[in-house]
Amino acid sequence: MYSQKFINILPTDMVKKLSCVVMLIFLVLTGQVAKAQDPIFSQFYANPLYLNPALAGSVICPRLSFNYRNQWPAIAGTYVTYNASYDQYWDKISGGVGFLAMSDRAGEGALTTNTFSGIYSYRLVINRKLSLNAGFQASYFQRRIDWDKLTFPDMIDPKYGFVNNTMEKQPPKLSIGFADFSSGLLLSHSESFFAGVAVHHLTQPNEGFYSDISSKLNMKLTVHAGGIIDLRRRSRGNRSLEDPTLSPNILYQQQQHFQQLNYGVYFNRYPFVGGLWFRQNFNNPDAFILLAGFEQPSFKLGYSYDLTVSKLTNITGGAHEVSFSWLFPCPIKKKKVRAINCPSF
């Protein structure tokens, strides 16, 4: 560990670069020290297939979604994640199908992870108000290291900066690929309550770049639940987009030793949606999440900002997240299937 005196003589941009480098060394190369964790999204329901494969086809009509997240933007090149997905319900197979593609870049592209997934979600209608979805997801991961973008502590000269050659051993492969499988369940009661559980990385595949070091992708558990409360008496039998609602929600995630708890509420007053969340683990607070959304029958657009309240303070720049979803007209269905009323964001 470098002394504070040594750090003080380095330029500010070099200190930021060094911080990113040290993180990457531990997360990417030394699987025995730290295990990788999945990217997180603050707008959970704006990225439904990533949250829970059982949500594929949940709105019945064809849906195309895009998500962008920039975490810690004040530190150049940290974590930028792009996500795109498509899903819809098919009568012939009694369930929904979906496709998901995600690209996660860390350290200005020093580590890039691309994921491609296919999803099937079977719907069991228990009665007029109660239904159960079971989702199954098959994914392929492709991870790549740009070795030329990595810098290591032994490359630093106290006076001239990153000028020395490193003694670190380059891995035999700079790109790896592996298959992965996930599943989920979602219980929906009429238009008022829903609860789900998802387990990602069931096979815990090896994601290490060194053949002599085992670095498994740890299983991730997600539990989420919420309800929708009408703020005025409905003029019609079914709830419409224009009806004002309040939706309290909670989400819990665990991946190896990492735990995360999110709780908050959405307020819907057509065409606007607002949200306030708080994220923490069981020992420390992390961030307030502020959401503003605009919703129409055919599309929705959302922006959220993570206001850091942990010891990192907000010098990292928090996190910016943007989501966009497009709903296409429903094909003609032989039977009426009820959409699951999860929040929009």
C-alpha positions as CSV (number, residue, x, y, z in Angstrom):
1,M,0.0,0.0,0.0
2,Y,1.4,3.4,-1.0
3,S,1.9,6.0,1.7
4,Q,-0.2,9.2,1.8
5,K,3.0,11.2,1.1
6,F,3.6,9.3,-2.1
7,I,0.1,9.7,-3.3
8,N,0.2,13.5,-2.6
9,I,3.1,14.0,-5.1
10,L,1.2,12.4,-7.9
11,P,-1.0,14.5,-10.2
12,T,-4.8,14.3,-9.5
13,D,-5.6,12.5,-12.8
14,M,-2.9,10.0,-12.1
15,V,-4.4,9.3,-8.6
16,K,-7.8,8.6,-10.2
17,K,-6.2,6.4,-12.8
18,L,-4.3,4.5,-10.1
19,S,-7.5,3.9,-8.2
20,C,-9.2,2.4,-11.2
21,V,-6.2,0.3,-12.0
22,V,-6.0,-1.2,-8.5
23,M,-9.7,-2.0,-8.6
24,L,-9.3,-3.8,-11.9
25,I,-6.3,-5.8,-10.8
26,F,-8.3,-7.2,-7.9
27,L,-11.6,-7.7,-9.7
28,V,-10.2,-9.1,-13.0
29,L,-7.0,-10.9,-12.4
30,T,-7.0,-12.3,-8.8
31,G,-10.0,-14.5,-8.6
32,Q,-8.8,-15.8,-5.2
33,V,-9.0,-12.4,-3.7
34,A,-12.4,-11.0,-5.0
35,K,-15.2,-12.4,-6.9
36,A,-16.9,-10.5,-9.7
37,Q,-20.4,-9.1,-9.2
38,D,-23.1,-8.4,-11.7
39,P,-23.9,-4.8,-12.8
40,I,-26.8,-3.2,-11.0
41,F,-29.6,-1.1,-12.3
42,S,-31.5,1.4,-10.2
43,Q,-34.6,1.3,-12.5
44,F,-35.3,-2.3,-11.9
45,Y,-38.6,-2.7,-13.7
46,A,-37.4,-0.6,-16.7
47,N,-35.0,-3.5,-17.3
48,P,-37.4,-6.4,-16.6
49,L,-35.7,-9.3,-18.3
50,Y,-32.4,-8.5,-16.5
51,L,-34.3,-8.4,-13.1
52,N,-36.2,-11.7,-13.5
53,P,-36.6,-14.0,-16.5
54,A,-40.1,-14.7,-15.4
55,L,-41.1,-11.2,-16.5
56,A,-40.7,-12.1,-20.2
57,G,-44.0,-11.4,-21.9
58,S,-45.4,-9.8,-18.7
59,V,-47.0,-6.9,-20.6
60,I,-48.4,-9.3,-23.3
61,C,-47.7,-6.9,-26.2
62,P,-44.3,-6.7,-27.9
63,R,-41.9,-4.6,-25.9
64,L,-38.5,-3.2,-26.9
65,S,-36.3,-1.7,-24.0
66,F,-33.0,0.1,-23.8
67,N,-31.0,1.0,-20.7
68,Y,-27.9,3.0,-20.1
69,R,-26.0,3.3,-16.8
70,N,-22.9,5.4,-16.0
71,Q,-21.7,4.7,-12.5
72,W,-19.1,7.0,-10.8
73,P,-18.8,9.4,-13.8
74,A,-16.5,11.7,-11.9
75,I,-13.8,9.0,-12.1
76,A,-13.0,8.6,-15.8
77,G,-13.7,5.2,-17.4
78,T,-15.2,3.4,-14.4
79,Y,-18.4,1.4,-15.1
80,V,-20.6,2.0,-18.2
81,T,-23.4,-0.5,-19.0
82,Y,-25.6,-0.8,-22.0
83,N,-28.6,-3.1,-22.2
84,A,-31.2,-3.9,-24.9
85,S,-34.1,-6.4,-24.7
86,Y,-37.2,-7.6,-26.6
87,D,-40.1,-9.7,-25.3
88,Q,-43.7,-10.6,-25.9
89,Y,-46.4,-13.1,-25.0
90,W,-47.3,-16.0,-27.4
91,D,-50.6,-17.8,-27.1
92,K,-49.3,-20.9,-28.9
93,I,-46.7,-21.6,-26.3
94,S,-48.6,-20.3,-23.3
95,G,-45.9,-17.9,-22.2
96,G,-43.5,-15.2,-23.1
97,V,-40.2,-15.2,-25.0
98,G,-37.4,-12.7,-24.7
99,F,-34.0,-11.8,-25.9
100,L,-31.4,-9.7,-24.0
101,A,-28.1,-8.2,-24.9
102,M,-25.8,-6.4,-22.5
103,S,-22.4,-4.8,-22.7
104,D,-20.5,-3.7,-19.6
105,R,-17.3,-1.6,-19.8
106,A,-14.9,-1.0,-16.9
107,G,-11.7,1.0,-16.8
108,E,-12.2,2.8,-20.2
109,G,-12.6,-0.6,-21.9
110,A,-9.8,-2.4,-20.1
111,L,-12.4,-5.0,-19.2
112,T,-15.4,-5.6,-21.4
113,T,-18.2,-8.1,-20.8
114,N,-20.8,-8.9,-23.4
115,T,-23.9,-11.1,-22.7
116,F,-26.5,-12.6,-25.0
117,S,-29.6,-14.3,-23.5
118,G,-32.6,-16.2,-24.7
119,I,-35.6,-16.5,-22.3
120,Y,-38.8,-18.4,-22.1
121,S,-41.5,-17.7,-19.4
122,Y,-44.4,-20.1,-18.9
123,R,-47.6,-18.7,-17.5
124,L,-49.9,-20.7,-15.3
125,V,-53.3,-19.1,-14.7
126,I,-54.4,-20.3,-11.3
127,N,-57.7,-18.5,-11.2
128,R,-59.3,-15.2,-12.5
129,K,-57.0,-13.1,-10.3
130,L,-54.0,-15.2,-9.6
131,S,-51.2,-16.3,-12.0
132,L,-47.7,-17.8,-11.7
133,N,-44.9,-17.3,-14.2
134,A,-41.8,-19.5,-14.4
135,G,-38.9,-18.2,-16.4
136,F,-35.8,-20.0,-17.8
137,Q,-32.8,-18.2,-19.2
138,A,-29.8,-19.4,-21.2
139,S,-26.9,-17.0,-21.7
140,Y,-23.5,-16.7,-23.3
141,F,-20.9,-14.5,-21.8
142,Q,-17.9,-13.1,-23.6
143,R,-15.2,-11.3,-21.6
144,R,-12.2,-9.5,-22.9
145,I,-9.2,-7.8,-21.4
146,D,-7.4,-5.0,-23.3
147,W,-3.9,-5.6,-21.7
148,D,-2.5,-2.4,-23.2
149,K,-4.9,-0.4,-21.2
150,L,-3.9,-1.9,-17.9
151,T,-1.4,-0.2,-15.7
152,F,0.1,-1.7,-12.5
153,P,1.8,-0.3,-9.3
154,D,5.3,-1.4,-10.4
155,M,5.0,0.8,-13.5
156,I,4.9,4.0,-11.4
157,D,8.0,6.2,-10.9
158,P,7.5,8.6,-8.0
159,K,8.7,11.5,-10.2
160,Y,7.7,10.7,-13.7
161,G,4.5,8.6,-13.2
162,F,3.7,5.5,-15.4
163,V,7.0,5.0,-17.2
164,N,8.3,1.6,-16.1
165,N,7.7,-1.9,-17.6
166,T,5.5,-4.2,-15.5
167,M,6.6,-7.6,-14.2
168,E,2.9,-8.8,-14.2
169,K,2.4,-11.9,-16.2
170,Q,-0.1,-11.6,-19.0
171,P,-2.8,-14.3,-19.0
172,P,-2.6,-16.9,-21.8
173,K,-6.0,-15.8,-23.1
174,L,-7.3,-12.2,-23.3
175,S,-10.8,-13.3,-24.3
176,I,-12.9,-16.0,-22.8
177,G,-16.5,-17.3,-23.3
178,F,-18.8,-19.4,-21.3
179,A,-22.5,-20.5,-21.0
180,D,-24.7,-19.7,-18.1
181,F,-28.2,-20.5,-16.9
182,S,-30.8,-18.7,-14.7
183,S,-34.4,-19.1,-13.6
184,G,-37.1,-17.2,-11.9
185,L,-40.7,-17.2,-10.5
186,L,-43.3,-14.4,-10.4
187,L,-46.6,-14.5,-8.6
188,S,-49.2,-11.9,-9.6
189,H,-52.5,-11.2,-7.8
190,S,-55.0,-9.2,-10.0
191,E,-53.8,-5.6,-10.4
192,S,-52.7,-5.0,-6.8
193,F,-49.8,-7.3,-5.8
194,F,-46.8,-9.1,-7.2
195,A,-43.8,-10.9,-5.9
196,G,-40.9,-12.6,-7.6
197,V,-37.7,-14.5,-7.0
198,A,-34.8,-15.1,-9.4
199,V,-31.6,-17.1,-9.2
200,H,-28.9,-16.2,-11.8
201,H,-25.7,-18.2,-12.6
202,L,-27.1,-21.5,-11.5
203,T,-24.0,-23.4,-12.7
204,Q,-21.5,-20.8,-11.4
205,P,-19.2,-21.0,-14.4
206,N,-15.5,-20.3,-14.2
207,E,-14.8,-16.8,-15.5
208,G,-11.1,-16.6,-14.7
209,F,-8.5,-15.6,-17.4
210,Y,-5.8,-17.8,-15.8
211,S,-6.1,-21.5,-16.2
212,D,-4.4,-22.2,-12.8
213,I,-6.8,-20.0,-10.8
214,S,-10.5,-20.8,-10.3
215,S,-12.7,-17.8,-10.4
216,K,-16.4,-18.8,-10.4
217,L,-19.2,-16.4,-11.3
218,N,-21.2,-16.6,-8.0
219,M,-24.9,-17.3,-7.9
220,K,-27.1,-14.2,-7.5
221,L,-30.3,-14.3,-5.6
222,T,-33.0,-11.7,-6.2
223,V,-36.3,-11.3,-4.3
224,H,-38.7,-8.5,-5.2
225,A,-42.2,-7.6,-4.2
226,G,-44.6,-4.7,-4.4
227,G,-48.1,-3.4,-4.7
228,I,-50.2,-0.8,-6.5
229,I,-52.6,1.5,-4.5
230,D,-55.3,3.5,-6.2
231,L,-55.4,7.1,-5.1
232,R,-58.9,7.7,-6.3
233,R,-61.9,5.5,-7.1
234,R,-61.8,4.0,-10.6
235,S,-64.4,5.1,-13.1
236,R,-64.0,1.8,-14.9
237,G,-63.5,-1.8,-13.9
238,N,-59.8,-2.2,-14.9
239,R,-57.1,0.3,-13.9
240,S,-56.0,2.6,-16.8
241,L,-52.7,4.4,-17.4
242,E,-54.4,7.7,-16.4
243,D,-55.4,6.5,-12.9
244,P,-53.1,8.0,-10.2
245,T,-51.4,5.4,-8.1
246,L,-48.8,4.8,-5.4
247,S,-46.6,1.8,-5.6
248,P,-44.4,0.8,-2.6
249,N,-41.7,-1.8,-3.6
250,I,-38.8,-3.7,-2.0
251,L,-35.9,-5.6,-3.6
252,Y,-33.2,-7.7,-2.0
253,Q,-30.2,-9.1,-3.8
254,Q,-27.3,-11.3,-2.6
255,Q,-24.2,-12.4,-4.5
256,Q,-21.6,-14.2,-2.4
257,H,-20.9,-11.9,0.5
258,F,-22.5,-8.9,-1.1
259,Q,-26.0,-8.0,0.0
260,Q,-28.2,-5.1,-1.2
261,L,-31.6,-3.9,0.0
262,N,-33.7,-1.4,-1.9
263,Y,-36.9,0.1,-0.7
264,G,-39.0,3.0,-1.9
265,V,-42.1,4.1,-3.7
266,Y,-43.3,5.2,-7.1
267,F,-46.0,7.9,-7.6
268,N,-47.8,7.9,-11.0
269,R,-49.8,10.9,-12.1
270,Y,-50.2,10.6,-15.8
271,P,-48.2,11.2,-17.9
272,F,-45.5,11.6,-15.2
273,V,-43.9,9.1,-12.8
274,G,-41.8,10.0,-9.8
275,G,-39.8,7.7,-7.5
276,L,-37.7,7.8,-4.4
277,W,-35.6,4.9,-3.2
278,F,-33.0,4.1,-0.7
279,R,-30.2,1.5,-1.3
280,Q,-28.1,-0.1,1.5
281,N,-26.5,-3.3,2.6
282,F,-27.1,-4.4,6.2
283,N,-24.1,-2.5,7.6
284,N,-23.8,0.7,5.6
285,P,-26.0,3.1,3.6
286,D,-25.2,3.5,0.0
287,A,-27.4,5.9,-1.9
288,F,-30.7,7.7,-2.4
289,I,-32.2,7.0,-5.9
290,L,-34.3,9.8,-7.5
291,L,-36.4,9.0,-10.5
292,A,-38.4,11.1,-13.0
293,G,-40.3,9.4,-15.8
294,F,-42.6,10.3,-18.7
295,E,-45.1,7.7,-19.9
296,Q,-47.4,7.3,-22.8
297,P,-49.5,4.3,-24.0
298,S,-46.8,3.4,-26.6
299,F,-43.6,4.4,-24.9
300,K,-41.9,5.5,-21.7
301,L,-38.7,7.4,-20.9
302,G,-37.0,7.5,-17.5
303,Y,-34.0,9.1,-15.8
304,S,-32.7,8.4,-12.4
305,Y,-29.7,9.6,-10.3
306,D,-28.0,7.8,-7.5
307,L,-27.0,10.3,-4.7
308,T,-24.2,8.6,-2.8
309,V,-24.5,8.9,1.0
310,S,-21.8,6.3,1.9
311,K,-18.2,7.1,3.0
312,L,-17.4,7.5,-0.7
313,T,-19.6,10.7,-0.5
314,N,-20.7,12.1,-3.8
315,I,-17.1,12.8,-5.2
316,T,-17.6,9.8,-7.5
317,G,-20.5,11.6,-9.2
318,G,-23.1,9.1,-8.1
319,A,-24.7,7.3,-11.1
320,H,-26.8,8.4,-14.0
321,E,-29.3,6.0,-15.6
322,V,-31.6,6.4,-18.6
323,S,-34.3,4.0,-19.8
324,F,-36.5,3.9,-22.9
325,S,-39.2,1.3,-23.8
326,W,-41.4,1.1,-26.8
327,L,-44.7,-0.9,-26.7
328,F,-45.9,-2.2,-30.1
329,P,-49.5,-3.0,-30.9
330,C,-50.7,-6.3,-29.7
331,P,-51.3,-9.1,-32.3
332,I,-54.8,-10.6,-32.4
333,K,-55.1,-13.1,-29.6
334,K,-57.3,-16.1,-29.5
335,K,-57.8,-15.7,-25.8
336,K,-57.6,-12.8,-23.4
337,V,-54.5,-12.8,-21.2
338,R,-54.1,-10.3,-18.4
339,A,-50.9,-8.2,-18.3
340,I,-48.9,-8.1,-15.0
341,N,-49.0,-4.7,-13.5
342,C,-45.5,-4.2,-12.3
343,P,-44.1,-0.6,-12.1
344,S,-42.9,1.1,-15.3
345,F,-39.4,1.9,-13.9
